[in-house]
Amino acid sequence: MKFDIITLFPEVCVPYFKESILGRAVKNKLIEVKIHNLREYSRDKKHQKVDDRAYGGGPGMVLQALPVIRAVASVKSKKKIKIKVVVLSAKGKEFTDKLSLSFSKYDQLILVAGHYEGIDERVIKVLKTCLPAGRAEEVSVGQYILSGGELPAMVIVDAVARKIKGVLGKSESLEEHRLGAGVPTYTRPETISYKGKKYSVPKVLLSGHHRDIEKWRLEHKKI
């Protein structure tokens, strides 16, 4: 699967995809991650300007529509494959594990990272018109405001990539093959001491009774 991130700050994203599980997945060609500098799609060759003041007034700058649209058109594969375009937006659809699973069914995921006061509203309208129904949408990673869409884009790549066969190494590591995320976990030693108090592993996890352990985990799972 190919991931393309369109951003004003490519240097923020690059290091993350060189390390750990994702770095190994890239090296093993299980996924491909490309970071694209939005300024390269500006028609202003001297200053590479891609933002301007908002109509109606207000503080901050807004990313212009045409550079973003040109960037998406450029990185979008010309092959007949399943492509999804995600525009990161605080007002978008909430990103969930279920949504990450649906995204993993595509061959190419293009993520547009907004910045400043956001992206010209016409971008999503154009994308929805030019792409098949449901292939372009606004997505938010949470009910809070961030300075830019770079972190959300990396979160989405991470969450989606782990759904791709081979990325985690063992399919049992996937949430849908476990009892859910958020189940309390423990490791050795069995008891630790800190400031005069002892903290022990729940006895059921030491019992060896798999049915009791599974029941305990189901009772304590968070997601």
Backbone as CSV, one residue per row, in Angstrom:
resi,resn,N_x,N_y,N_z,CA_x,CA_y,CA_z,C_x,C_y,C_z
1,MET,0.842,-1.188,0.000,0.000,0.000,0.000,0.881,1.243,0.000
2,LYS,0.425,2.264,-0.715,1.192,3.499,-0.783,0.490,4.608,0.002
3,PHE,1.271,5.318,0.805,0.783,6.473,1.550,1.477,7.724,1.015
4,ASP,0.713,8.762,0.718,1.276,10.036,0.276,0.777,11.123,1.213
5,ILE,1.714,11.860,1.815,1.351,12.961,2.702,1.741,14.271,2.043
6,ILE,0.771,15.158,1.881,1.009,16.483,1.305,1.046,17.482,2.448
7,THR,2.148,18.190,2.602,2.340,19.039,3.766,3.248,20.232,3.467
8,LEU,3.119,21.261,4.277,4.035,22.409,4.209,5.365,22.097,4.880
9,PHE,5.375,21.079,5.746,6.561,20.801,6.555,6.964,19.328,6.443
10,PRO,7.477,18.922,5.292,7.851,17.516,5.088,8.906,17.020,6.061
11,GLU,9.787,17.923,6.506,10.870,17.506,7.405,10.347,17.027,8.749
12,VAL,9.122,17.399,9.104,8.518,16.952,10.360,8.171,15.465,10.278
13,CYS,7.739,15.025,9.112,7.225,13.665,8.944,8.277,12.619,8.621
14,VAL,9.292,12.992,7.880,10.252,12.015,7.339,10.862,11.092,8.389
15,PRO,11.400,11.594,9.512,12.086,10.707,10.466,11.203,9.600,11.038
16,TYR,9.918,9.895,11.229,9.034,8.930,11.882,8.927,7.624,11.110
17,PHE,8.975,7.717,9.791,8.782,6.536,8.965,10.084,5.788,8.664
18,LYS,11.142,6.166,9.350,12.420,5.471,9.184,12.727,4.547,10.352
19,GLU,11.889,4.579,11.388,12.189,3.853,12.613,11.163,2.766,12.915
20,SER,11.550,1.845,13.787,10.672,0.851,14.386,9.873,0.045,13.363
21,ILE,8.624,-0.243,13.682,7.790,-1.126,12.866,7.554,-0.560,11.467
22,LEU,7.234,0.742,11.393,6.962,1.331,10.083,8.223,1.399,9.228
23,GLY,9.342,1.722,9.853,10.604,1.753,9.123,10.940,0.399,8.534
24,ARG,10.682,-0.645,9.320,10.926,-2.004,8.837,9.962,-2.375,7.708
25,ALA,8.712,-1.929,7.835,7.714,-2.210,6.789,8.081,-1.530,5.478
26,VAL,8.605,-0.307,5.575,9.050,0.411,4.378,10.247,-0.315,3.752
27,LYS,11.188,-0.700,4.601,12.388,-1.390,4.121,12.036,-2.707,3.436
28,ASN,11.027,-3.407,3.975,10.612,-4.698,3.418,9.593,-4.553,2.286
29,LYS,9.321,-3.298,1.926,8.422,-2.967,0.814,6.989,-3.469,1.018
30,LEU,6.591,-3.521,2.284,5.199,-3.857,2.600,4.329,-2.621,2.443
31,ILE,4.922,-1.456,2.692,4.256,-0.177,2.481,5.249,0.787,1.839
32,GLU,4.702,1.820,1.237,5.536,2.890,0.667,5.001,4.206,1.208
33,VAL,5.879,5.041,1.721,5.470,6.332,2.274,6.233,7.443,1.566
34,LYS,5.491,8.356,0.955,6.095,9.496,0.270,5.584,10.796,0.897
35,ILE,6.510,11.715,1.145,6.154,13.017,1.716,6.341,14.069,0.630
36,HIS,5.323,14.888,0.398,5.349,15.876,-0.677,5.222,17.292,-0.121
37,ASN,6.119,18.153,-0.563,6.115,19.547,-0.129,5.081,20.332,-0.936
38,LEU,4.073,20.852,-0.255,3.000,21.582,-0.930,3.527,22.772,-1.721
39,ARG,4.594,23.388,-1.252,5.135,24.583,-1.920,5.601,24.284,-3.354
40,GLU,5.903,23.048,-3.630,6.343,22.683,-4.979,5.209,22.790,-6.001
41,TYR,3.994,22.938,-5.521,2.837,23.020,-6.419,2.283,24.437,-6.507
42,SER,3.086,25.380,-6.044,2.730,26.794,-6.152,3.118,27.318,-7.533
43,ARG,2.315,28.223,-8.073,2.661,28.863,-9.350,3.554,30.077,-9.118
44,ASP,3.740,30.415,-7.842,4.628,31.514,-7.463,6.040,30.942,-7.316
45,LYS,6.783,30.940,-8.393,8.091,30.285,-8.418,9.130,30.987,-7.540
46,LYS,8.952,32.275,-7.318,9.928,33.011,-6.523,9.771,32.737,-5.033
47,HIS,8.557,32.893,-4.517,8.345,32.749,-3.077,7.630,31.445,-2.697
48,GLN,7.136,30.711,-3.691,6.399,29.458,-3.471,5.245,29.657,-2.477
49,LYS,4.543,30.739,-2.644,3.438,31.083,-1.754,2.241,30.163,-2.010
50,VAL,1.682,29.614,-0.943,0.522,28.723,-1.068,-0.600,29.098,-0.090
51,ASP,-0.474,30.261,0.555,-1.499,30.679,1.502,-1.861,32.140,1.271
52,ASP,-2.974,32.557,1.845,-3.406,33.945,1.725,-4.379,34.250,2.866
53,ARG,-4.745,35.533,2.972,-5.669,35.951,4.026,-7.077,35.436,3.750
54,ALA,-7.825,35.239,4.811,-9.180,34.713,4.693,-10.166,35.797,4.265
55,TYR,-11.054,35.455,3.332,-12.143,36.371,2.994,-13.024,36.543,4.228
56,GLY,-13.454,37.772,4.462,-14.282,38.051,5.627,-13.483,38.494,6.830
57,GLY,-12.152,38.463,6.684,-11.300,38.928,7.776,-10.987,37.837,8.783
58,GLY,-10.263,38.208,9.806,-9.860,37.261,10.838,-8.358,37.043,10.829
59,PRO,-7.835,36.522,11.942,-6.394,36.302,12.050,-5.936,35.074,11.274
60,GLY,-4.655,35.012,11.004,-4.092,33.819,10.376,-4.303,33.742,8.880
61,MET,-3.648,32.744,8.301,-3.676,32.543,6.860,-4.379,31.225,6.536
62,VAL,-4.842,31.129,5.293,-5.561,29.943,4.834,-4.816,29.356,3.634
63,LEU,-4.672,28.038,3.590,-4.024,27.403,2.444,-4.924,27.535,1.226
64,GLN,-4.344,27.968,0.118,-5.100,28.183,-1.112,-5.547,26.858,-1.725
65,ALA,-6.655,26.906,-2.442,-7.237,25.689,-3.002,-6.405,25.071,-4.122
66,LEU,-5.993,25.885,-5.088,-5.376,25.327,-6.286,-4.054,24.587,-6.047
67,PRO,-3.142,25.096,-5.189,-1.924,24.307,-4.937,-2.227,22.934,-4.350
68,VAL,-3.211,22.872,-3.460,-3.577,21.593,-2.854,-4.174,20.661,-3.901
69,ILE,-5.064,21.189,-4.724,-5.698,20.378,-5.769,-4.659,19.868,-6.765
70,ARG,-3.720,20.755,-7.148,-2.659,20.336,-8.072,-1.791,19.250,-7.441
71,ALA,-1.504,19.372,-6.155,-0.672,18.381,-5.464,-1.348,17.017,-5.456
72,VAL,-2.626,16.999,-5.118,-3.367,15.726,-5.092,-3.394,15.106,-6.490
73,ALA,-3.662,15.923,-7.505,-3.718,15.425,-8.883,-2.374,14.853,-9.317
74,SER,-1.290,15.465,-8.844,0.045,15.029,-9.232,0.435,13.705,-8.580
75,VAL,0.143,13.545,-7.284,0.585,12.337,-6.575,-0.392,11.177,-6.762
76,LYS,-1.590,11.475,-7.214,-2.600,10.433,-7.423,-2.141,9.480,-8.524
77,SER,-2.149,8.210,-8.229,-1.687,7.213,-9.182,-2.524,7.248,-10.456
78,LYS,-1.862,7.072,-11.579,-2.551,7.038,-12.868,-3.078,5.637,-13.175
79,LYS,-2.688,4.680,-12.356,-3.156,3.308,-12.544,-4.594,3.175,-12.028
80,LYS,-5.272,2.145,-12.485,-6.640,1.894,-12.043,-6.618,1.114,-10.736
81,ILE,-6.373,1.850,-9.652,-6.323,1.246,-8.327,-7.288,1.985,-7.400
82,LYS,-7.519,1.419,-6.233,-8.423,2.043,-5.265,-7.681,3.150,-4.508
83,ILE,-8.147,4.378,-4.670,-7.485,5.542,-4.069,-8.432,6.258,-3.116
84,LYS,-7.909,6.640,-1.973,-8.673,7.407,-0.990,-7.905,8.687,-0.678
85,VAL,-8.611,9.830,-0.671,-7.994,11.106,-0.314,-8.607,11.577,1.001
86,VAL,-7.759,11.856,1.971,-8.204,12.309,3.283,-7.655,13.709,3.542
87,VAL,-8.560,14.644,3.787,-8.171,16.001,4.149,-8.295,16.121,5.664
88,LEU,-7.183,16.373,6.338,-7.199,16.469,7.797,-7.861,17.775,8.214
89,SER,-8.898,17.665,9.022,-9.668,18.842,9.420,-10.301,18.611,10.782
90,ALA,-10.283,19.640,11.624,-10.877,19.529,12.960,-12.375,19.270,12.897
91,LYS,-13.010,19.605,11.785,-14.455,19.403,11.651,-14.797,18.135,10.882
92,GLY,-13.797,17.322,10.627,-14.016,16.117,9.846,-14.588,14.957,10.638
93,LYS,-14.835,13.861,9.955,-15.329,12.627,10.560,-14.295,12.081,11.533
94,GLU,-14.743,11.612,12.687,-13.799,11.134,13.702,-13.088,9.868,13.240
95,PHE,-11.784,9.853,13.393,-10.971,8.704,13.007,-11.046,7.644,14.095
96,THR,-11.403,6.437,13.710,-11.529,5.321,14.640,-10.771,4.114,14.106
97,ASP,-10.659,3.091,14.941,-9.996,1.871,14.499,-10.775,1.227,13.361
98,LYS,-12.100,1.319,13.419,-12.936,0.782,12.349,-12.659,1.500,11.034
99,LEU,-12.476,2.829,11.111,-12.185,3.607,9.908,-10.804,3.254,9.368
100,SER,-9.845,3.032,10.269,-8.497,2.666,9.820,-8.527,1.335,9.070
101,LEU,-9.379,0.419,9.507,-9.507,-0.868,8.818,-10.072,-0.671,7.415
102,SER,-11.054,0.210,7.283,-11.627,0.470,5.952,-10.610,1.147,5.040
103,PHE,-9.790,2.034,5.593,-8.748,2.701,4.805,-7.712,1.692,4.299
104,SER,-7.458,0.656,5.084,-6.429,-0.320,4.711,-6.821,-1.139,3.482
105,LYS,-8.067,-1.034,3.052,-8.534,-1.770,1.873,-8.179,-1.055,0.569
106,TYR,-7.681,0.192,0.691,-7.308,0.955,-0.507,-5.863,0.651,-0.899
107,ASP,-5.528,0.957,-2.140,-4.156,0.758,-2.625,-3.294,1.996,-2.392
108,GLN,-3.935,3.157,-2.382,-3.215,4.415,-2.156,-4.046,5.307,-1.250
109,LEU,-3.399,5.829,-0.231,-4.051,6.758,0.695,-3.297,8.081,0.640
110,ILE,-3.994,9.133,0.185,-3.397,10.460,0.087,-3.919,11.306,1.245
111,LEU,-3.004,11.828,2.050,-3.372,12.607,3.226,-2.927,14.054,3.053
112,VAL,-3.864,14.974,3.174,-3.577,16.398,3.014,-3.537,17.040,4.395
113,ALA,-2.366,17.497,4.802,-2.190,18.101,6.114,-2.416,19.611,6.033
114,GLY,-3.445,20.067,6.697,-3.715,21.503,6.737,-2.766,22.215,7.691
115,HIS,-2.801,23.525,7.672,-1.978,24.315,8.587,-2.591,25.703,8.719
116,TYR,-2.049,26.493,9.623,-2.550,27.851,9.859,-4.043,27.804,10.209
117,GLU,-4.879,28.535,9.481,-6.315,28.560,9.785,-7.095,27.511,9.001
118,GLY,-6.387,26.630,8.305,-7.067,25.571,7.580,-6.867,25.655,6.083
119,ILE,-7.702,24.922,5.355,-7.612,24.810,3.902,-8.877,25.383,3.278
120,ASP,-8.711,26.074,2.169,-9.851,26.612,1.429,-10.916,25.526,1.262
121,GLU,-12.143,25.845,1.645,-13.250,24.887,1.653,-13.513,24.260,0.284
122,ARG,-13.105,24.937,-0.776,-13.361,24.428,-2.109,-12.533,23.197,-2.467
123,VAL,-11.476,22.950,-1.700,-10.641,21.769,-1.964,-11.463,20.492,-1.841
124,ILE,-12.146,20.313,-0.722,-12.902,19.081,-0.507,-14.053,18.976,-1.499
125,LYS,-14.635,20.108,-1.889,-15.722,20.088,-2.869,-15.226,19.616,-4.232
126,VAL,-14.060,20.104,-4.645,-13.476,19.695,-5.922,-13.110,18.212,-5.893
127,LEU,-12.487,17.775,-4.806,-12.066,16.378,-4.701,-13.258,15.427,-4.724
128,LYS,-14.320,15.805,-4.026,-15.517,14.961,-4.014,-16.161,14.878,-5.398
129,THR,-15.994,15.954,-6.171,-16.555,15.973,-7.527,-15.711,15.148,-8.487
130,CYS,-14.396,15.228,-8.323,-13.481,14.581,-9.269,-13.236,13.101,-8.975
131,LEU,-13.473,12.684,-7.736,-13.243,11.294,-7.368,-14.562,10.555,-7.219
132,PRO,-14.550,9.213,-7.344,-15.780,8.446,-7.131,-16.350,8.704,-5.738
133,ALA,-17.626,8.481,-5.580,-18.307,8.750,-4.309,-17.608,8.069,-3.142
134,GLY,-17.390,8.831,-2.077,-16.784,8.285,-0.875,-15.280,8.184,-0.893
135,ARG,-14.648,8.589,-2.005,-13.190,8.455,-2.112,-12.449,9.683,-1.581
136,ALA,-13.186,10.719,-1.174,-12.557,11.906,-0.581,-13.404,12.349,0.603
137,GLU,-12.757,12.578,1.732,-13.494,13.047,2.896,-12.567,13.748,3.884
138,GLU,-13.185,14.550,4.762,-12.460,15.219,5.822,-12.462,14.325,7.056
139,VAL,-11.320,14.238,7.722,-11.183,13.372,8.885,-10.477,14.121,10.004
140,SER,-10.927,13.880,11.229,-10.308,14.464,12.420,-9.847,13.340,13.339
141,VAL,-8.682,13.512,13.958,-8.202,12.474,14.876,-8.663,12.700,16.305
142,GLY,-9.398,13.767,16.557,-9.890,13.998,17.917,-10.565,15.341,18.064
143,GLN,-11.266,15.502,19.152,-12.013,16.730,19.395,-11.130,17.772,20.088
144,TYR,-10.101,18.176,19.363,-9.184,19.196,19.854,-8.508,19.825,18.646
145,ILE,-7.866,20.942,18.861,-7.226,21.672,17.760,-5.708,21.526,17.855
146,LEU,-5.088,21.186,16.727,-3.633,21.112,16.640,-3.126,22.219,15.726
147,SER,-1.829,22.456,15.761,-1.241,23.518,14.947,-1.190,23.158,13.468
148,GLY,-1.231,21.870,13.174,-1.173,21.450,11.779,-1.620,20.012,11.630
149,GLY,-1.727,19.557,10.395,-2.207,18.207,10.130,-1.130,17.149,10.026
150,GLU,0.116,17.526,10.313,1.206,16.560,10.173,1.084,15.403,11.176
151,LEU,0.856,15.729,12.443,0.705,14.670,13.447,-0.494,13.773,13.142
152,PRO,-1.675,14.338,12.840,-2.794,13.479,12.465,-2.490,12.579,11.262
153,ALA,-1.785,13.107,10.280,-1.442,12.298,9.102,-0.576,11.106,9.503
154,MET,0.404,11.340,10.376,1.270,10.253,10.819,0.510,9.245,11.671
155,VAL,-0.434,9.739,12.482,-1.273,8.847,13.286,-2.067,7.915,12.382
156,ILE,-2.654,8.471,11.341,-3.474,7.678,10.434,-2.630,6.650,9.675
157,VAL,-1.458,7.053,9.198,-0.577,6.105,8.500,-0.217,4.947,9.434
158,ASP,0.124,5.286,10.677,0.496,4.260,11.653,-0.661,3.294,11.893
159,ALA,-1.852,3.843,12.142,-3.015,3.016,12.449,-3.432,2.144,11.274
160,VAL,-3.330,2.681,10.065,-3.722,1.925,8.868,-2.667,0.884,8.505
161,ALA,-1.401,1.270,8.592,-0.313,0.367,8.187,-0.307,-0.916,9.004
162,ARG,-0.644,-0.827,10.273,-0.618,-2.011,11.125,-1.696,-3.028,10.729
163,LYS,-2.655,-2.589,9.905,-3.699,-3.498,9.425,-3.250,-4.286,8.187
164,ILE,-2.130,-3.878,7.629,-1.652,-4.503,6.389,-0.848,-5.763,6.718
165,LYS,-1.152,-6.828,6.019,-0.541,-8.122,6.299,0.986,-8.047,6.286
166,GLY,1.587,-8.541,7.349,3.040,-8.609,7.439,3.690,-7.457,8.171
167,VAL,2.990,-6.327,8.303,3.595,-5.144,8.926,3.923,-5.397,10.393
168,LEU,3.022,-6.053,11.123,3.255,-6.319,12.541,4.042,-7.606,12.781
169,GLY,4.248,-8.367,11.731,4.967,-9.622,11.898,4.039,-10.769,12.235
170,LYS,3.247,-10.606,13.300,2.287,-11.629,13.713,0.879,-11.066,13.613
171,SER,0.005,-11.772,12.912,-1.373,-11.297,12.762,-2.095,-11.266,14.093
172,GLU,-1.612,-12.069,15.072,-2.250,-12.091,16.383,-2.124,-10.757,17.104
173,SER,-1.198,-9.916,16.650,-1.000,-8.611,17.290,-2.100,-7.620,16.937
174,LEU,-2.857,-7.899,15.865,-3.928,-7.000,15.463,-5.039,-7.002,16.496
175,GLU,-5.653,-5.818,16.695,-6.690,-5.676,17.701,-7.849,-6.639,17.485
176,GLU,-8.240,-6.830,16.210,-9.395,-7.682,15.949,-9.099,-9.156,16.206
177,HIS,-7.810,-9.499,16.366,-7.443,-10.876,16.681,-7.136,-11.036,18.164
178,ARG,-7.257,-9.935,18.906,-7.066,-9.980,20.347,-8.404,-9.684,21.015
179,LEU,-8.363,-9.362,22.279,-9.598,-9.055,23.003,-9.900,-7.568,22.991
180,GLY,-9.127,-6.829,22.241,-9.330,-5.382,22.200,-8.139,-4.654,22.782
181,ALA,-8.032,-3.383,22.447,-6.931,-2.574,22.974,-7.280,-2.097,24.378
182,GLY,-6.259,-1.795,25.141,-6.498,-1.238,26.469,-6.561,-2.258,27.581
183,VAL,-6.415,-3.559,27.261,-6.409,-4.582,28.305,-5.128,-4.429,29.122
184,PRO,-5.219,-4.392,30.474,-4.013,-4.241,31.298,-3.007,-5.354,31.027
185,THR,-1.744,-4.993,30.933,-0.696,-5.986,30.694,0.391,-5.882,31.758
186,TYR,1.051,-6.990,32.029,2.094,-7.060,33.054,3.238,-7.918,32.543
187,THR,4.432,-7.707,33.118,5.576,-8.553,32.791,6.422,-8.738,34.046
188,ARG,7.499,-9.453,33.949,8.358,-9.757,35.094,9.086,-8.512,35.607
189,PRO,9.337,-8.430,36.908,9.099,-9.433,37.954,7.643,-9.468,38.418
190,GLU,7.292,-10.530,39.099,5.918,-10.727,39.554,5.482,-9.656,40.544
191,THR,6.414,-9.201,41.374,6.131,-8.156,42.367,7.212,-7.095,42.296
192,ILE,6.818,-5.828,42.303,7.785,-4.733,42.368,7.522,-3.917,43.630
193,SER,8.575,-3.289,44.138,8.460,-2.453,45.333,8.871,-1.037,45.000
194,TYR,8.090,-0.081,45.470,8.420,1.319,45.242,7.937,2.137,46.426
195,LYS,8.877,2.833,47.071,8.594,3.668,48.234,7.814,2.922,49.313
196,GLY,8.278,1.707,49.586,7.705,0.928,50.675,6.424,0.186,50.355
197,LYS,5.923,0.332,49.144,4.694,-0.366,48.762,5.001,-1.425,47.722
198,LYS,4.232,-2.523,47.780,4.418,-3.603,46.823,3.269,-3.631,45.824
199,TYR,3.615,-3.899,44.588,2.634,-3.964,43.504,2.816,-5.295,42.793
200,SER,1.754,-6.109,42.772,1.861,-7.459,42.233,0.991,-7.659,40.998
201,VAL,1.359,-8.643,40.225,0.575,-9.042,39.057,-0.693,-9.743,39.556
202,PRO,-1.866,-9.447,38.955,-3.087,-10.145,39.361,-2.907,-11.660,39.325
203,LYS,-3.384,-12.324,40.374,-3.158,-13.768,40.508,-3.713,-14.570,39.345
204,VAL,-4.810,-14.098,38.756,-5.423,-14.868,37.684,-4.476,-15.025,36.495
205,LEU,-3.610,-14.018,36.270,-2.683,-14.084,35.146,-1.541,-15.063,35.399
206,LEU,-1.381,-15.453,36.651,-0.327,-16.411,37.014,-0.879,-17.822,37.155
207,SER,-2.193,-17.949,36.998,-2.867,-19.220,37.290,-2.648,-20.293,36.233
208,GLY,-2.450,-19.867,34.983,-2.325,-20.842,33.909,-3.661,-21.320,33.366
209,HIS,-4.765,-20.821,33.945,-6.097,-21.194,33.475,-6.523,-20.234,32.365
210,HIS,-6.413,-20.682,31.130,-6.633,-19.803,29.984,-8.047,-19.240,29.922
211,ARG,-9.035,-20.030,30.315,-10.411,-19.554,30.272,-10.628,-18.434,31.290
212,ASP,-10.051,-18.592,32.475,-10.172,-17.554,33.511,-9.437,-16.283,33.090
213,ILE,-8.278,-16.465,32.460,-7.488,-15.326,31.995,-8.250,-14.556,30.917
214,GLU,-8.856,-15.302,29.965,-9.617,-14.651,28.904,-10.803,-13.889,29.487
215,LYS,-11.485,-14.475,30.450,-12.621,-13.815,31.096,-12.176,-12.528,31.780
216,TRP,-11.033,-12.594,32.480,-10.507,-11.406,33.177,-10.181,-10.297,32.191
217,ARG,-9.554,-10.682,31.087,-9.190,-9.693,30.069,-10.427,-9.064,29.431
218,LEU,-11.439,-9.861,29.181,-12.692,-9.313,28.615,-13.332,-8.307,29.567
219,GLU,-13.245,-8.586,30.853,-13.836,-7.702,31.857,-13.078,-6.390,32.006
220,HIS,-11.805,-6.394,31.620,-10.961,-5.213,31.823,-10.610,-4.461,30.548
221,LYS,-11.065,-4.942,29.390,-10.695,-4.268,28.154,-11.365,-2.906,28.077
222,LYS,-10.717,-1.967,27.419,-11.207,-0.583,27.316,-11.845,-0.297,25.961
223,ILE,-11.387,-0.971,24.919,-11.895,-0.715,23.562,-12.416,-2.020,22.970
